Amino acid sequence: MTSSPTPPLGEFSLQTIDGYLHLVLPVGHFVWENFLGQLNLRLEPGIYQNCGVILTAGNQPIDRGQLDAIILTLGKYQLKLHKVITNNRSTSIVVAESGFSVEQTASFQPPTALVEPLYLQKIIRSGMVIRHPGSIILRGDVHPGGEVVAGGDILIWGRLKGRAETTNPKGIIMALELDPLQLKIGDRLAVTESSGTLLPEVAYLEKGEIYIVPSPEYKA
């Protein structure tokens, strides 16, 4: 019996831009152990130190063990993961649930295709940013300094005390407790104060203005 050949590692890049080290994963199938070994060799001279790392993963799926392995490798050289850019939905969930900022970009789709919502059960703490081209449904709170950006609706089953933005002017932002530092719908920005209501509230854009109403009163 002959064994299957080991897939080549492929190219990956390391480049410093605007104070961040950008690590771009190889394209296609590769052996993670080989990639980590090569990454160690590239980092070992100590050229890159004490800066945040932006990991661009493309379509590459990353599970929790692989993410932890990258974080451990970076940590050996005083490097910290800052953000992951991906167009893989499962990777977005793994990264967010691990407590890191994630930006999910849309891979090519026919114009009529809808981007699936991103479902998360997570507290979005200060400094953490979640970006997704479709709707975001979050079971948890968004703390001051945390940020959620969606291309569709934002539905938060918890407290919104950070920043929320939908780039869709027809999108809504809803939370069980709506007390954000900042709201943005389309190109309109609003700085709000808590209404003190105990009812879930909805923010929406109408005639160029952002309105906030109790959710039972909102009519789509």
Backbone as JSON, one array per atom type, in Angstrom:
{
  "sequence": "MTSSPTPPLGEFSLQTIDGYLHLVLPVGHFVWENFLGQLNLRLEPGIYQNCGVILTAGNQPIDRGQLDAIILTLGKYQLKLHKVITNNRSTSIVVAESGFSVEQTASFQPPTALVEPLYLQKIIRSGMVIRHPGSIILRGDVHPGGEVVAGGDILIWGRLKGRAETTNPKGIIMALELDPLQLKIGDRLAVTESSGTLLPEVAYLEKGEIYIVPSPEYKA",
  "N": [[0.85, -1.19, 0.0], [0.58, 2.16, -0.89], [1.32, 5.34, 0.49], [-0.46, 8.45, 0.62], [0.84, 11.36, -0.96], [2.39, 14.01, 0.92], [0.73, 17.1, 1.13], [1.96, 20.06, -0.45], [3.32, 22.85, 1.39], [2.79, 25.47, 0.49], [2.53, 29.03, -0.09], [2.98, 31.43, 2.48], [2.61, 34.62, 4.05], [4.41, 37.21, 5.78], [4.21, 40.41, 6.95], [4.87, 43.72, 7.94], [2.62, 46.27, 8.53], [1.48, 49.47, 9.12], [2.1, 49.28, 11.86], [1.18, 46.77, 12.61], [1.68, 43.24, 12.47], [1.1, 41.41, 9.67], [-0.16, 38.32, 9.02], [-0.61, 36.02, 6.59], [-2.37, 33.21, 5.71], [-1.46, 30.14, 3.97], [-2.87, 29.27, 0.74], [-5.32, 26.81, 0.02], [-5.15, 23.22, 0.68], [-3.11, 22.15, 3.36], [-0.54, 20.89, 5.58], [-0.88, 21.43, 8.96], [1.07, 21.2, 10.97], [3.44, 21.42, 9.54], [3.2, 24.03, 8.6], [3.22, 25.48, 11.05], [5.79, 24.86, 11.88], [7.35, 26.13, 9.9], [6.52, 28.73, 10.38], [7.59, 29.18, 12.9], [10.3, 29.18, 12.21], [10.44, 31.46, 10.65], [9.85, 33.43, 12.48], [11.76, 33.17, 14.44], [14.26, 34.64, 14.28], [13.64, 36.97, 15.62], [12.83, 39.37, 14.51], [10.31, 40.46, 14.44], [8.57, 41.81, 17.03], [6.65, 42.4, 20.0], [4.21, 43.44, 18.91], [0.87, 43.71, 17.55], [-0.88, 41.07, 15.88], [-2.4, 40.56, 12.79], [-4.32, 38.18, 11.43], [-4.9, 36.77, 8.36], [-7.11, 34.61, 6.97], [-8.63, 33.77, 4.81], [-10.49, 31.4, 2.96], [-9.8, 29.32, 4.54], [-10.6, 26.9, 6.92], [-10.5, 27.15, 10.45], [-10.0, 25.47, 13.41], [-10.57, 25.27, 17.01], [-8.31, 24.14, 18.26], [-6.3, 24.58, 16.34], [-6.29, 27.36, 16.22], [-5.47, 27.93, 18.85], [-2.91, 26.86, 18.7], [-1.62, 28.6, 16.92], [-1.75, 30.96, 18.41], [-0.17, 30.23, 20.61], [2.3, 29.83, 19.34], [2.85, 32.42, 18.39], [3.01, 33.75, 20.83], [5.44, 32.84, 21.87], [7.22, 34.55, 20.8], [6.71, 37.03, 21.8], [4.43, 38.11, 20.62], [1.08, 39.08, 19.93], [-2.16, 37.96, 19.09], [-4.29, 40.03, 17.3], [-6.5, 40.38, 15.55], [-8.66, 38.47, 13.4], [-9.12, 37.93, 9.99], [-11.47, 36.64, 7.87], [-13.32, 34.63, 5.5], [-14.75, 32.49, 6.19], [-17.38, 31.03, 7.8], [-17.51, 29.28, 10.03], [-14.98, 29.59, 11.1], [-15.13, 32.26, 11.91], [-16.88, 32.05, 14.09], [-15.42, 30.41, 15.87], [-13.22, 32.09, 16.41], [-14.44, 34.4, 17.53], [-15.7, 33.29, 19.78], [-13.49, 32.62, 21.18], [-12.66, 34.98, 22.12], [-11.49, 36.96, 20.54], [-11.15, 39.67, 18.17], [-12.94, 39.66, 15.1], [-13.22, 39.76, 11.59], [-15.44, 39.12, 9.21], [-15.36, 38.58, 5.86], [-17.11, 38.77, 2.74], [-17.09, 36.08, 0.57], [-16.99, 35.44, -3.02], [-20.23, 35.54, -4.35], [-23.31, 34.83, -6.07], [-25.25, 37.69, -7.11], [-27.85, 37.57, -6.05], [-27.7, 35.98, -3.87], [-28.04, 35.33, -0.36], [-26.32, 36.26, 2.56], [-25.57, 34.09, 5.18], [-26.83, 34.44, 8.53], [-24.78, 35.35, 11.38], [-24.46, 33.58, 14.24], [-23.91, 34.01, 17.64], [-22.85, 33.17, 20.93], [-21.77, 34.99, 23.29], [-19.88, 37.31, 25.28], [-19.15, 40.5, 24.29], [-16.4, 42.15, 24.8], [-14.57, 45.14, 25.89], [-12.62, 46.55, 23.3], [-12.94, 44.45, 21.57], [-14.0, 43.5, 18.34], [-16.59, 42.64, 16.16], [-17.26, 41.73, 12.92], [-19.44, 41.22, 10.2], [-20.8, 40.29, 7.04], [-23.5, 39.76, 6.79], [-26.5, 39.44, 8.77], [-26.23, 39.76, 12.36], [-26.69, 37.8, 15.15], [-26.72, 37.89, 18.46], [-26.27, 36.33, 21.52], [-25.82, 37.61, 24.37], [-23.92, 40.21, 26.02], [-22.85, 43.49, 24.91], [-20.14, 45.16, 25.81], [-19.1, 48.47, 26.99], [-16.86, 49.95, 24.7], [-16.73, 47.67, 23.2], [-17.62, 46.36, 19.93], [-19.95, 45.9, 17.29], [-20.48, 45.13, 13.99], [-22.48, 44.96, 11.18], [-23.8, 43.76, 8.01], [-26.41, 43.44, 7.76], [-29.27, 43.01, 9.83], [-28.96, 43.65, 13.39], [-29.31, 41.79, 16.18], [-29.55, 41.64, 19.52], [-29.55, 39.69, 22.25], [-29.4, 40.7, 24.99], [-27.5, 43.17, 26.78], [-26.78, 46.18, 25.16], [-24.15, 48.15, 25.28], [-21.99, 49.15, 24.07], [-20.75, 49.88, 20.85], [-22.72, 49.8, 17.91], [-23.26, 48.97, 14.53], [-25.03, 48.92, 11.49], [-24.52, 48.54, 8.11], [-26.48, 48.59, 6.32], [-29.04, 50.61, 5.23], [-31.67, 49.9, 5.6], [-31.61, 48.2, 7.65], [-32.02, 47.0, 11.06], [-31.38, 47.64, 14.56], [-31.53, 45.88, 17.43], [-32.0, 45.38, 20.92], [-32.17, 43.82, 24.16], [-31.62, 45.51, 26.21], [-31.09, 48.66, 25.39], [-28.59, 50.68, 25.35], [-26.47, 52.21, 24.06], [-23.08, 53.37, 23.35], [-22.79, 54.4, 20.87], [-24.65, 54.46, 17.86], [-25.02, 53.37, 14.49], [-26.64, 53.53, 11.45], [-26.77, 52.69, 8.15], [-25.59, 55.56, 6.64], [-25.98, 57.22, 8.73], [-25.42, 58.56, 11.94], [-25.75, 58.15, 15.45], [-25.67, 59.29, 18.78], [-26.7, 58.08, 21.75], [-28.88, 58.12, 24.65], [-29.8, 56.18, 27.48], [-33.18, 55.15, 27.67], [-34.31, 54.22, 29.89], [-36.26, 52.33, 29.87], [-37.64, 49.07, 30.43], [-38.29, 47.43, 28.45], [-37.49, 45.54, 25.45], [-35.82, 47.29, 22.81], [-35.88, 48.89, 19.57], [-33.83, 50.18, 17.05], [-34.04, 52.16, 14.15], [-33.81, 53.42, 10.76], [-35.32, 56.19, 9.32], [-36.41, 58.39, 6.88], [-33.96, 59.72, 6.94], [-33.35, 59.96, 9.64], [-32.48, 58.5, 12.81], [-34.51, 56.47, 14.71], [-35.68, 55.31, 17.89], [-37.59, 52.86, 19.34], [-39.84, 51.08, 21.58], [-39.8, 47.55, 21.16], [-42.36, 46.22, 20.75], [-43.77, 48.23, 19.47], [-42.6, 48.59, 17.04], [-42.93, 48.54, 13.58], [-42.22, 46.78, 10.82]],
  "CA": [[0.0, 0.0, 0.0], [1.35, 3.41, -0.94], [0.69, 6.43, 1.22], [-0.7, 9.66, -0.17], [1.91, 12.34, -0.76], [2.08, 15.15, 1.78], [0.49, 18.28, 0.32], [2.96, 21.11, -0.23], [2.89, 23.88, 2.33], [2.27, 26.66, -0.17], [3.1, 30.29, 0.35], [2.32, 32.29, 3.46], [3.39, 35.85, 4.09], [4.53, 38.02, 6.99], [4.54, 41.77, 6.55], [4.48, 44.75, 8.9], [1.9, 47.39, 7.93], [0.83, 50.35, 10.11], [2.34, 48.84, 13.23], [0.69, 45.41, 12.83], [2.26, 42.17, 11.68], [0.05, 40.72, 8.92], [0.14, 36.93, 8.71], [-1.58, 35.51, 5.62], [-2.23, 31.76, 5.63], [-1.37, 29.59, 2.61], [-4.13, 28.94, 0.08], [-5.47, 25.39, -0.27], [-4.92, 22.25, 1.76], [-1.73, 22.0, 3.79], [-0.36, 20.25, 6.9], [-0.72, 22.51, 9.95], [2.34, 21.06, 11.68], [4.48, 21.97, 8.67], [3.03, 25.48, 8.6], [3.69, 26.0, 12.33], [7.24, 24.75, 11.89], [7.89, 27.19, 9.07], [6.24, 30.0, 11.05], [8.62, 29.3, 13.94], [11.57, 29.53, 11.58], [10.37, 32.85, 10.18], [9.77, 34.34, 13.63], [12.85, 32.91, 15.38], [15.3, 35.69, 14.37], [13.22, 38.05, 16.53], [12.63, 40.62, 13.78], [9.0, 40.98, 14.81], [8.34, 41.68, 18.47], [5.81, 43.37, 20.72], [3.19, 44.1, 18.09], [-0.3, 42.91, 17.33], [-0.87, 40.29, 14.65], [-3.65, 40.41, 12.06], [-4.27, 36.92, 10.71], [-5.83, 36.66, 7.24], [-7.26, 33.17, 6.77], [-9.35, 33.45, 3.59], [-11.48, 30.33, 3.1], [-9.24, 28.25, 5.36], [-11.27, 26.68, 8.21], [-9.61, 27.05, 11.6], [-10.7, 25.01, 14.6], [-10.07, 25.84, 18.26], [-6.96, 23.67, 18.49], [-5.39, 25.26, 15.41], [-6.18, 28.75, 16.67], [-4.64, 27.93, 20.06], [-1.53, 26.58, 18.3], [-1.09, 29.83, 16.35], [-1.58, 31.9, 19.53], [0.99, 29.76, 21.39], [3.52, 30.09, 18.55], [3.08, 33.87, 18.41], [3.38, 34.14, 22.19], [6.85, 32.53, 22.1], [8.02, 35.67, 20.27], [6.11, 38.25, 22.35], [3.45, 38.61, 19.66], [-0.29, 38.8, 20.35], [-3.18, 38.01, 18.03], [-5.16, 41.2, 17.4], [-7.74, 40.22, 14.79], [-8.65, 37.48, 12.32], [-9.94, 38.26, 8.83], [-11.83, 35.36, 7.27], [-14.64, 34.53, 4.89], [-15.28, 31.2, 6.59], [-18.3, 31.31, 8.91], [-17.15, 28.5, 11.22], [-13.8, 30.23, 11.67], [-15.59, 33.46, 12.62], [-17.47, 31.65, 15.37], [-14.32, 29.94, 16.73], [-12.41, 33.24, 16.82], [-15.23, 35.24, 18.44], [-15.92, 32.59, 21.05], [-12.2, 32.59, 21.88], [-12.44, 36.29, 22.7], [-10.71, 37.83, 19.67], [-11.88, 40.39, 17.14], [-13.01, 38.94, 13.83], [-13.85, 40.45, 10.46], [-15.81, 38.15, 8.19], [-15.58, 39.18, 4.56], [-17.95, 37.95, 1.88], [-16.49, 35.51, -0.62], [-17.83, 35.69, -4.19], [-21.53, 34.89, -4.4], [-24.21, 35.47, -7.02], [-25.85, 38.89, -6.52], [-29.1, 37.3, -5.36], [-27.48, 35.11, -2.71], [-28.08, 35.97, 0.94], [-25.29, 35.82, 3.49], [-26.19, 33.51, 6.36], [-26.57, 35.18, 9.77], [-23.75, 34.86, 12.29], [-25.02, 33.38, 15.57], [-22.86, 33.95, 18.64], [-23.16, 33.24, 22.35], [-20.5, 35.55, 23.72], [-19.82, 38.68, 25.76], [-18.23, 41.3, 23.49], [-15.75, 43.02, 25.78], [-13.9, 46.32, 25.36], [-11.54, 46.27, 22.37], [-13.3, 43.36, 20.67], [-14.82, 43.94, 17.22], [-17.16, 41.57, 15.36], [-17.77, 42.22, 11.64], [-20.04, 40.15, 9.4], [-21.53, 40.92, 5.95], [-24.94, 39.54, 6.93], [-27.04, 39.8, 10.08], [-25.57, 39.2, 13.55], [-27.6, 37.5, 16.26], [-25.82, 37.7, 19.59], [-26.83, 36.04, 22.84], [-24.81, 38.11, 25.28], [-23.84, 41.66, 26.14], [-21.77, 44.24, 24.27], [-19.65, 46.08, 26.83], [-18.52, 49.71, 26.48], [-15.59, 49.67, 24.03], [-16.96, 46.57, 22.26], [-18.21, 46.86, 18.69], [-20.57, 44.93, 16.41], [-20.75, 45.75, 12.69], [-23.14, 43.98, 10.32], [-24.36, 44.22, 6.76], [-27.85, 43.25, 7.87], [-29.8, 43.38, 11.13], [-28.23, 43.27, 14.6], [-30.26, 41.4, 17.22], [-28.75, 41.34, 20.7], [-30.33, 39.19, 23.39], [-28.61, 41.12, 26.13], [-27.32, 44.62, 26.92], [-25.91, 46.86, 24.21], [-23.59, 49.35, 25.9], [-20.86, 49.56, 23.24], [-21.07, 50.48, 19.57], [-23.33, 48.9, 16.95], [-23.44, 49.58, 13.22], [-25.43, 48.16, 10.32], [-24.24, 49.33, 6.92], [-27.71, 48.55, 5.52], [-29.96, 51.65, 5.72], [-32.96, 49.27, 5.95], [-31.38, 47.28, 8.76], [-32.42, 47.43, 12.4], [-30.54, 47.24, 15.69], [-32.43, 45.6, 18.55], [-31.37, 44.81, 22.11], [-33.04, 43.74, 25.33], [-31.36, 46.79, 26.88], [-30.43, 49.47, 24.37], [-27.93, 51.82, 26.0], [-25.18, 52.18, 23.38], [-22.26, 54.56, 23.23], [-22.98, 54.95, 19.53], [-25.38, 53.66, 16.87], [-24.93, 53.84, 13.12], [-27.45, 52.78, 10.49], [-26.44, 53.3, 6.87], [-24.6, 56.63, 6.83], [-26.45, 58.09, 9.81], [-24.79, 58.26, 13.22], [-26.5, 58.67, 16.6], [-25.19, 59.06, 20.14], [-27.98, 57.97, 22.46], [-28.93, 57.94, 26.1], [-30.77, 55.15, 27.85], [-34.52, 55.65, 27.94], [-34.72, 53.69, 31.18], [-37.32, 51.34, 29.7], [-37.26, 47.68, 30.63], [-38.71, 46.69, 27.26], [-36.56, 45.52, 24.32], [-36.0, 48.43, 21.93], [-35.41, 48.75, 18.19], [-33.38, 51.4, 16.37], [-34.19, 52.04, 12.7], [-33.61, 54.67, 10.02], [-36.49, 56.61, 8.52], [-36.32, 59.77, 6.39], [-32.68, 60.3, 7.31], [-33.18, 60.07, 11.08], [-32.54, 57.25, 13.56], [-35.54, 56.43, 15.74], [-35.63, 54.18, 18.81], [-38.92, 52.62, 19.9], [-40.0, 49.76, 22.18], [-39.97, 46.59, 20.06], [-43.76, 45.94, 20.37], [-44.31, 49.3, 18.64], [-41.93, 48.68, 15.76], [-43.61, 47.91, 12.45], [-41.27, 46.72, 9.7]],
  "C": [[0.89, 1.24, 0.0], [0.59, 4.5, -0.22], [0.53, 7.63, 0.29], [0.42, 10.66, 0.08], [1.46, 13.48, 0.14], [1.85, 16.38, 0.92], [1.54, 19.35, 0.59], [2.41, 22.19, 0.68], [2.26, 25.07, 1.63], [2.88, 27.91, 0.45], [2.29, 30.91, 1.48], [3.21, 33.51, 3.64], [3.34, 36.48, 5.47], [4.96, 39.41, 6.55], [4.05, 42.76, 7.59], [3.87, 45.93, 8.16], [1.21, 48.16, 9.05], [0.95, 49.82, 11.53], [1.83, 47.45, 13.56], [1.46, 44.43, 11.94], [1.12, 41.41, 11.0], [0.54, 39.33, 8.53], [-0.97, 36.4, 7.81], [-1.34, 34.02, 5.43], [-2.08, 31.3, 4.17], [-2.77, 29.29, 2.06], [-4.17, 27.44, -0.2], [-5.14, 24.52, 0.93], [-3.44, 22.15, 2.08], [-1.7, 21.36, 5.17], [-0.04, 21.34, 7.92], [0.61, 22.42, 10.68], [3.49, 21.63, 10.86], [4.42, 23.5, 8.65], [3.57, 26.09, 9.9], [5.22, 25.93, 12.44], [7.9, 25.85, 11.08], [7.67, 28.57, 9.71], [7.26, 30.24, 12.16], [9.95, 29.74, 13.36], [11.59, 30.99, 11.15], [10.41, 33.84, 11.34], [11.01, 34.27, 14.53], [13.91, 34.0, 15.4], [14.91, 36.87, 15.25], [13.05, 39.39, 15.85], [11.33, 41.29, 14.21], [8.79, 40.75, 16.29], [7.4, 42.77, 18.96], [4.87, 44.15, 19.81], [2.01, 43.14, 17.92], [-0.25, 42.22, 15.97], [-2.28, 40.24, 14.07], [-3.51, 39.18, 11.17], [-5.33, 36.91, 9.61], [-5.91, 35.2, 6.83], [-7.97, 32.8, 5.48], [-10.43, 32.41, 3.83], [-11.03, 29.22, 4.05], [-10.01, 28.08, 6.66], [-10.23, 26.52, 9.31], [-10.42, 26.58, 12.8], [-10.02, 25.57, 15.85], [-8.63, 25.41, 18.53], [-5.95, 24.36, 17.6], [-5.2, 26.72, 15.8], [-5.28, 28.84, 17.89], [-3.17, 27.71, 19.71], [-0.87, 27.84, 17.71], [-0.8, 30.83, 17.48], [-0.35, 31.53, 20.36], [2.29, 30.06, 20.66], [3.85, 31.58, 18.57], [3.59, 34.32, 19.78], [4.84, 33.87, 22.51], [7.75, 33.69, 21.67], [7.42, 37.02, 20.67], [5.16, 38.92, 21.35], [2.06, 38.19, 20.12], [-1.24, 38.91, 19.17], [-4.11, 39.19, 18.29], [-6.51, 40.96, 16.74], [-7.55, 39.12, 13.75], [-9.6, 37.95, 11.23], [-10.21, 36.96, 8.08], [-13.11, 35.5, 6.46], [-15.24, 33.15, 5.12], [-16.11, 31.39, 7.87], [-17.92, 30.55, 10.18], [-15.9, 29.07, 11.89], [-14.19, 31.48, 12.45], [-16.11, 33.11, 14.0], [-16.37, 31.21, 16.34], [-13.54, 31.13, 17.28], [-13.16, 34.1, 17.83], [-15.41, 34.58, 19.79], [-14.63, 32.44, 21.85], [-11.82, 33.95, 22.42], [-11.63, 37.25, 21.86], [-11.61, 38.53, 18.66], [-11.84, 39.6, 15.85], [-13.72, 39.81, 12.81], [-14.15, 39.41, 9.4], [-16.12, 38.88, 6.9], [-16.4, 38.23, 3.71], [-17.14, 37.41, 0.72], [-17.43, 35.72, -1.8], [-19.11, 34.88, -4.12], [-22.35, 35.55, -5.5], [-24.91, 36.64, -6.36], [-27.11, 38.63, -5.71], [-28.91, 36.48, -4.09], [-27.51, 35.93, -1.43], [-26.96, 35.4, 1.81], [-25.97, 35.29, 4.74], [-25.88, 34.35, 7.6], [-25.45, 34.53, 10.57], [-24.37, 34.79, 13.68], [-23.88, 33.21, 16.57], [-23.46, 33.94, 20.04], [-21.87, 33.68, 23.04], [-20.7, 36.92, 24.31], [-18.76, 39.41, 24.93], [-17.63, 42.35, 24.41], [-15.04, 44.19, 25.09], [-12.72, 45.93, 24.48], [-11.84, 45.17, 21.38], [-14.26, 43.86, 19.6], [-15.28, 42.72, 16.43], [-17.73, 42.19, 14.08], [-18.27, 41.04, 10.82], [-20.87, 40.79, 8.29], [-23.03, 40.7, 5.98], [-25.42, 40.03, 8.28], [-26.23, 39.13, 11.19], [-26.62, 39.01, 14.63], [-26.73, 37.07, 17.44], [-26.61, 37.42, 20.86], [-25.75, 36.39, 23.85], [-24.8, 39.61, 25.26], [-22.72, 42.22, 25.27], [-21.33, 45.31, 25.26], [-19.2, 47.4, 26.2], [-17.12, 49.43, 25.9], [-15.66, 48.48, 23.1], [-17.71, 47.08, 21.05], [-18.75, 45.7, 17.87], [-20.96, 45.65, 15.13], [-21.31, 44.69, 11.76], [-23.58, 44.61, 9.02], [-25.86, 44.06, 6.72], [-28.35, 43.74, 9.22], [-28.84, 42.97, 12.25], [-29.25, 43.02, 15.7], [-29.46, 40.92, 18.43], [-29.67, 40.93, 21.84], [-29.51, 39.43, 24.65], [-28.52, 42.64, 26.14], [-26.37, 45.14, 25.85], [-25.43, 48.16, 24.84], [-22.35, 49.85, 25.14], [-21.34, 50.24, 21.97], [-21.68, 49.42, 18.64], [-23.56, 49.64, 15.64], [-23.97, 48.56, 12.22], [-25.22, 49.05, 9.11], [-25.45, 49.37, 5.99], [-28.69, 49.61, 6.03], [-31.34, 51.11, 6.08], [-32.81, 48.29, 7.1], [-31.86, 47.86, 10.08], [-31.38, 46.97, 13.42], [-31.47, 47.09, 16.88], [-31.64, 45.01, 19.7], [-32.38, 44.75, 23.24], [-32.86, 44.97, 26.22], [-30.5, 47.62, 25.94], [-29.87, 50.73, 25.02], [-26.54, 51.99, 25.39], [-24.39, 53.48, 23.52], [-22.52, 55.23, 21.88], [-23.74, 53.94, 18.66], [-25.13, 54.25, 15.49], [-25.76, 52.92, 12.23], [-27.27, 53.46, 9.14], [-25.35, 54.34, 7.08], [-24.98, 57.59, 7.94], [-25.91, 57.6, 11.15], [-25.62, 58.87, 14.34], [-25.77, 58.32, 17.88], [-26.41, 59.14, 21.03], [-27.78, 57.93, 23.96], [-30.01, 56.91, 26.4], [-32.12, 55.79, 28.16], [-35.03, 55.17, 29.3], [-35.81, 52.64, 31.08], [-36.78, 49.94, 29.94], [-37.68, 46.81, 29.46], [-37.58, 46.62, 26.24], [-36.87, 46.69, 23.39], [-35.37, 48.18, 20.57], [-35.01, 50.12, 17.67], [-33.5, 51.17, 14.86], [-34.05, 53.41, 12.07], [-34.85, 54.97, 9.18], [-36.35, 58.09, 8.17], [-35.06, 60.47, 6.91], [-32.43, 60.45, 8.79], [-33.26, 58.69, 11.73], [-33.56, 57.39, 14.68], [-35.34, 55.19, 16.6], [-36.99, 54.05, 19.47], [-38.92, 51.28, 20.62], [-40.35, 48.75, 21.09], [-41.44, 46.26, 19.75], [-44.35, 47.02, 19.45], [-43.68, 49.35, 17.26], [-42.69, 47.9, 14.69], [-42.66, 47.95, 11.25], [-41.93, 47.21, 8.41]]
}
